[in-house]
Amino acid sequence: MYGSPRRAITDEYGKVRAENDWTTAQAAEYPDRLIAFCGFNPLKDYALEELVRCARTRRLNRGIKLHLGNSDVQLENPDHVARLRQVFRAANQHRMAIVLHMRASISRQRPYGPTQARAFLEQLLPEAPDVPVQVAHLAATGPGYDDPPGDSVMAFLAEAVHRKDPWTRNLWFDVAGIMDSSVTPAQAALMVQRIRRVGMDRILYGSDAAVGGNLRPREGWAAIRRLPLTSEELDRIAHNIPPYFR
């Protein structure tokens, strides 16, 4: 958030470092339960410096979290893709997982669809072949699943996984924040279609930030159980463990 282009921050990078250090300090209080990820705007000049610093910091070297919407990353922009390729390559070199809020900025009405999904598949994933890459919110944003552009990206990526595209070998998806009382039966059916196309082994349950109107973790799992999935499918999702937790 400190690196958002909507903000003008004094000593921005200092605040980004302090935020990452605060996060790892919180996780260190519960080392058997929590893993901290390093966050930054991948378009900033300090992005690679912060990634390397995190990679060298105990308890902050498991992975990075990128929020393309907050950072106003545009995957149709060659310059943005070039910077992201550097970040993906560095994360792979340091064996850091990548969790990606892929949805382009909604407030700025940035393009988001198969063109952006193809750039991710063909230009970014090849730079991180050895680490897990997790697409958050089934490539949408939430809460809810009223996001046709997001679903079009998820449909593209689900087909790539289904046809066993080699660059999807370490690709995962989470369902954090996309199921709540606003979801219609048609939207729920669409989510299930995408999930099944990917395969249950690639789907992770997660809660989003438990603030405001977002569901708390227990409520979030209860909502996911309302999807028209079989009990066996739900049980599989419940027991999936991402590689960075092992």
One Martini backbone bead per residue (centre of mass of N, CA, C, O) as a GRO file, in nm:
protein
  246
    1MET     BB    1   0.055   0.064  -0.017
    2TYR     BB    2   0.302   0.259  -0.017
    3GLY     BB    3   0.338   0.202  -0.348
    4SER     BB    4   0.105   0.351  -0.436
    5PRO     BB    5   0.014   0.584  -0.683
    6ARG     BB    6  -0.201   0.730  -0.484
    7ARG     BB    7   0.061   0.798  -0.325
    8ALA     BB    8   0.249   1.030  -0.107
    9ILE     BB    9   0.561   0.932   0.032
   10THR     BB   10   0.769   0.961   0.285
   11ASP     BB   11   0.992   0.736   0.280
   12GLU     BB   12   0.886   0.479   0.132
   13TYR     BB   13   1.099   0.252   0.161
   14GLY     BB   14   1.118   0.264   0.468
   15LYS     BB   15   0.819   0.174   0.509
   16VAL     BB   16   0.836  -0.094   0.363
   17ARG     BB   17   1.047  -0.221   0.545
   18ALA     BB   18   0.893  -0.186   0.812
   19GLU     BB   19   0.649  -0.358   0.732
   20ASN     BB   20   0.800  -0.624   0.682
   21ASP     BB   21   0.923  -0.640   0.967
   22TRP     BB   22   0.657  -0.646   1.122
   23THR     BB   23   0.543  -0.903   0.997
   24THR     BB   24   0.773  -1.096   1.090
   25ALA     BB   25   0.735  -1.040   1.394
   26GLN     BB   26   0.454  -1.163   1.415
   27ALA     BB   27   0.524  -1.448   1.308
   28ALA     BB   28   0.744  -1.511   1.532
   29GLU     BB   29   0.528  -1.562   1.765
   30TYR     BB   30   0.415  -1.809   1.545
   31PRO     BB   31   0.611  -2.037   1.397
   32ASP     BB   32   0.392  -2.288   1.377
   33ARG     BB   33   0.168  -2.095   1.192
   34LEU     BB   34   0.346  -1.863   1.057
   35ILE     BB   35   0.397  -1.684   0.739
   36ALA     BB   36   0.598  -1.453   0.585
   37PHE     BB   37   0.558  -1.200   0.343
   38CYS     BB   38   0.682  -1.007   0.089
   39GLY     BB   39   0.617  -0.654   0.012
   40PHE     BB   40   0.570  -0.485  -0.315
   41ASN     BB   41   0.629  -0.277  -0.577
   42PRO     BB   42   0.744  -0.397  -0.888
   43LEU     BB   43   0.795  -0.093  -1.025
   44LYS     BB   44   1.006  -0.019  -0.840
   45ASP     BB   45   1.339   0.056  -0.788
   46TYR     BB   46   1.336  -0.122  -0.500
   47ALA     BB   47   1.235  -0.413  -0.551
   48LEU     BB   48   1.496  -0.589  -0.569
   49GLU     BB   49   1.618  -0.498  -0.304
   50GLU     BB   50   1.387  -0.606  -0.124
   51LEU     BB   51   1.395  -0.898  -0.207
   52VAL     BB   52   1.686  -0.953  -0.114
   53ARG     BB   53   1.646  -0.871   0.178
   54CYS     BB   54   1.429  -1.084   0.237
   55ALA     BB   55   1.603  -1.335   0.154
   56ARG     BB   56   1.810  -1.249   0.409
   57THR     BB   57   1.559  -1.284   0.602
   58ARG     BB   58   1.449  -1.419   0.862
   59ARG     BB   59   1.112  -1.516   0.796
   60LEU     BB   60   1.121  -1.357   0.483
   61ASN     BB   61   1.207  -1.608   0.258
   62ARG     BB   62   0.950  -1.761   0.127
   63GLY     BB   63   0.803  -1.489   0.002
   64ILE     BB   64   0.583  -1.311  -0.225
   65LYS     BB   65   0.360  -1.022  -0.249
   66LEU     BB   66   0.145  -0.928  -0.520
   67HIS     BB   67  -0.036  -0.617  -0.618
   68LEU     BB   68  -0.145  -0.513  -0.919
   69GLY     BB   69  -0.364  -0.311  -0.851
   70ASN     BB   70  -0.219  -0.124  -0.642
   71SER     BB   71   0.036  -0.095  -0.856
   72ASP     BB   72  -0.061  -0.062  -1.154
   73VAL     BB   73  -0.039  -0.313  -1.328
   74GLN     BB   74   0.026  -0.371  -1.690
   75LEU     BB   75   0.029  -0.652  -1.903
   76GLU     BB   76   0.028  -0.468  -2.182
   77ASN     BB   77   0.299  -0.351  -2.072
   78PRO     BB   78   0.623  -0.398  -2.148
   79ASP     BB   79   0.759  -0.255  -1.904
   80HIS     BB   80   0.608  -0.407  -1.683
   81VAL     BB   81   0.689  -0.691  -1.769
   82ALA     BB   82   0.993  -0.652  -1.740
   83ARG     BB   83   0.989  -0.604  -1.433
   84LEU     BB   84   0.847  -0.867  -1.355
   85ARG     BB   85   1.056  -1.060  -1.467
   86GLN     BB   86   1.274  -0.981  -1.263
   87VAL     BB   87   1.117  -1.066  -1.011
   88PHE     BB   88   1.066  -1.360  -1.084
   89ARG     BB   89   1.363  -1.435  -1.120
   90ALA     BB   90   1.455  -1.364  -0.832
   91ALA     BB   91   1.262  -1.551  -0.681
   92ASN     BB   92   1.375  -1.808  -0.806
   93GLN     BB   93   1.672  -1.777  -0.710
   94HIS     BB   94   1.555  -1.757  -0.392
   95ARG     BB   95   1.313  -1.949  -0.342
   96MET     BB   96   1.039  -1.775  -0.386
   97ALA     BB   97   0.734  -1.742  -0.352
   98ILE     BB   98   0.422  -1.653  -0.535
   99VAL     BB   99   0.176  -1.409  -0.465
  100LEU     BB  100  -0.110  -1.311  -0.680
  101HIS     BB  101  -0.273  -1.016  -0.743
  102MET     BB  102  -0.389  -0.991  -1.071
  103ARG     BB  103  -0.590  -0.778  -1.069
  104ALA     BB  104  -0.666  -0.514  -1.219
  105SER     BB  105  -0.756  -0.205  -1.200
  106ILE     BB  106  -1.076  -0.085  -1.139
  107SER     BB  107  -1.070   0.226  -1.084
  108ARG     BB  108  -0.889   0.260  -1.366
  109GLN     BB  109  -0.983   0.067  -1.595
  110ARG     BB  110  -0.817  -0.175  -1.663
  111PRO     BB  111  -0.718  -0.410  -1.851
  112TYR     BB  112  -0.886  -0.748  -1.846
  113GLY     BB  113  -0.774  -1.066  -1.979
  114PRO     BB  114  -0.640  -1.276  -2.208
  115THR     BB  115  -0.396  -1.093  -2.262
  116GLN     BB  116  -0.292  -1.095  -1.966
  117ALA     BB  117  -0.284  -1.403  -1.932
  118ARG     BB  118  -0.073  -1.455  -2.153
  119ALA     BB  119   0.156  -1.292  -2.031
  120PHE     BB  120   0.178  -1.460  -1.777
  121LEU     BB  121   0.227  -1.740  -1.909
  122GLU     BB  122   0.464  -1.654  -2.136
  123GLN     BB  123   0.649  -1.431  -1.952
  124LEU     BB  124   0.648  -1.507  -1.637
  125LEU     BB  125   0.653  -1.813  -1.565
  126PRO     BB  126   0.937  -1.878  -1.705
  127GLU     BB  127   1.092  -1.716  -1.459
  128ALA     BB  128   0.935  -1.940  -1.241
  129PRO     BB  129   0.987  -2.280  -1.248
  130ASP     BB  130   1.074  -2.350  -0.913
  131VAL     BB  131   0.810  -2.206  -0.803
  132PRO     BB  132   0.541  -2.114  -0.649
  133VAL     BB  133   0.232  -1.996  -0.805
  134GLN     BB  134  -0.025  -1.777  -0.676
  135VAL     BB  135  -0.360  -1.721  -0.753
  136ALA     BB  136  -0.578  -1.501  -0.648
  137HIS     BB  137  -0.920  -1.520  -0.647
  138LEU     BB  138  -0.945  -1.655  -0.923
  139ALA     BB  139  -0.832  -1.377  -1.069
  140ALA     BB  140  -0.977  -1.184  -0.898
  141THR     BB  141  -1.111  -1.021  -0.590
  142GLY     BB  142  -1.341  -0.933  -0.430
  143PRO     BB  143  -1.612  -0.974  -0.305
  144GLY     BB  144  -1.701  -1.220  -0.481
  145TYR     BB  145  -1.805  -1.295  -0.857
  146ASP     BB  146  -1.856  -1.000  -1.005
  147ASP     BB  147  -1.616  -1.074  -1.265
  148PRO     BB  148  -1.576  -1.121  -1.588
  149PRO     BB  149  -1.274  -1.061  -1.635
  150GLY     BB  150  -1.170  -1.256  -1.420
  151ASP     BB  151  -1.300  -1.511  -1.544
  152SER     BB  152  -1.147  -1.498  -1.815
  153VAL     BB  153  -0.873  -1.555  -1.686
  154MET     BB  154  -0.944  -1.819  -1.545
  155ALA     BB  155  -1.023  -1.973  -1.801
  156PHE     BB  156  -0.749  -1.959  -1.938
  157LEU     BB  157  -0.582  -2.098  -1.708
  158ALA     BB  158  -0.746  -2.358  -1.683
  159GLU     BB  159  -0.682  -2.458  -1.969
  160ALA     BB  160  -0.376  -2.471  -1.934
  161VAL     BB  161  -0.382  -2.685  -1.713
  162HIS     BB  162  -0.553  -2.903  -1.860
  163ARG     BB  163  -0.328  -2.917  -2.106
  164LYS     BB  164  -0.040  -2.909  -1.972
  165ASP     BB  165   0.117  -2.667  -1.945
  166PRO     BB  166   0.442  -2.631  -1.847
  167TRP     BB  167   0.404  -2.343  -1.690
  168THR     BB  168   0.181  -2.487  -1.474
  169ARG     BB  169   0.324  -2.682  -1.271
  170ASN     BB  170   0.334  -2.435  -1.021
  171LEU     BB  171   0.023  -2.375  -1.023
  172TRP     BB  172  -0.201  -2.180  -0.822
  173PHE     BB  173  -0.519  -2.150  -0.632
  174ASP     BB  174  -0.743  -1.925  -0.473
  175VAL     BB  175  -1.064  -1.864  -0.265
  176ALA     BB  176  -1.034  -1.587  -0.154
  177GLY     BB  177  -1.326  -1.388  -0.112
  178ILE     BB  178  -1.548  -1.525  -0.345
  179MET     BB  179  -1.752  -1.619  -0.107
  180ASP     BB  180  -2.089  -1.505  -0.064
  181SER     BB  181  -2.410  -1.371  -0.044
  182SER     BB  182  -2.378  -1.243  -0.348
  183VAL     BB  183  -2.377  -1.513  -0.476
  184THR     BB  184  -2.488  -1.670  -0.737
  185PRO     BB  185  -2.568  -1.963  -0.880
  186ALA     BB  186  -2.419  -1.899  -1.144
  187GLN     BB  187  -2.147  -1.819  -1.014
  188ALA     BB  188  -2.100  -2.081  -0.861
  189ALA     BB  189  -2.094  -2.262  -1.113
  190LEU     BB  190  -1.851  -2.120  -1.242
  191MET     BB  191  -1.645  -2.177  -1.024
  192VAL     BB  192  -1.665  -2.486  -1.039
  193GLN     BB  193  -1.576  -2.510  -1.328
  194ARG     BB  194  -1.290  -2.395  -1.284
  195ILE     BB  195  -1.196  -2.584  -1.060
  196ARG     BB  196  -1.229  -2.852  -1.221
  197ARG     BB  197  -1.039  -2.778  -1.453
  198VAL     BB  198  -0.788  -2.764  -1.271
  199GLY     BB  199  -0.820  -2.906  -0.997
  200MET     BB  200  -0.811  -2.982  -0.663
  201ASP     BB  201  -0.490  -2.981  -0.619
  202ARG     BB  202  -0.479  -2.643  -0.692
  203ILE     BB  203  -0.665  -2.571  -0.443
  204LEU     BB  204  -0.701  -2.299  -0.208
  205TYR     BB  205  -0.765  -2.203   0.106
  206GLY     BB  206  -0.875  -1.863   0.199
  207SER     BB  207  -0.851  -1.566   0.361
  208ASP     BB  208  -0.909  -1.252   0.400
  209ALA     BB  209  -0.924  -0.966   0.525
  210ALA     BB  210  -1.049  -0.933   0.867
  211VAL     BB  211  -1.229  -0.673   0.758
  212GLY     BB  212  -1.506  -0.535   0.776
  213GLY     BB  213  -1.702  -0.717   0.538
  214ASN     BB  214  -1.527  -0.943   0.571
  215LEU     BB  215  -1.476  -1.256   0.621
  216ARG     BB  216  -1.411  -1.479   0.838
  217PRO     BB  217  -1.259  -1.773   0.833
  218ARG     BB  218  -1.504  -1.946   0.925
  219GLU     BB  219  -1.708  -1.808   0.731
  220GLY     BB  220  -1.554  -1.865   0.468
  221TRP     BB  221  -1.576  -2.174   0.479
  222ALA     BB  222  -1.882  -2.190   0.489
  223ALA     BB  223  -1.918  -2.060   0.209
  224ILE     BB  224  -1.761  -2.269   0.040
  225ARG     BB  225  -1.964  -2.506   0.122
  226ARG     BB  226  -2.193  -2.375  -0.080
  227LEU     BB  227  -2.077  -2.498  -0.299
  228PRO     BB  228  -2.130  -2.725  -0.579
  229LEU     BB  229  -1.972  -2.950  -0.413
  230THR     BB  230  -1.836  -3.214  -0.305
  231SER     BB  231  -1.722  -3.357  -0.024
  232GLU     BB  232  -1.459  -3.455  -0.155
  233GLU     BB  233  -1.370  -3.183  -0.273
  234LEU     BB  234  -1.367  -3.022  -0.008
  235ASP     BB  235  -1.164  -3.204   0.138
  236ARG     BB  236  -0.931  -3.151  -0.052
  237ILE     BB  237  -0.906  -2.849  -0.010
  238ALA     BB  238  -0.870  -2.857   0.303
  239HIS     BB  239  -0.583  -3.042   0.260
  240ASN     BB  240  -0.430  -2.841   0.117
  241ILE     BB  241  -0.070  -2.774   0.072
  242PRO     BB  242   0.151  -2.557   0.027
  243PRO     BB  243   0.486  -2.564  -0.029
  244TYR     BB  244   0.558  -2.314   0.175
  245PHE     BB  245   0.461  -2.496   0.437
  246ARG     BB  246   0.690  -2.736   0.428
   0.00000   0.00000   0.00000
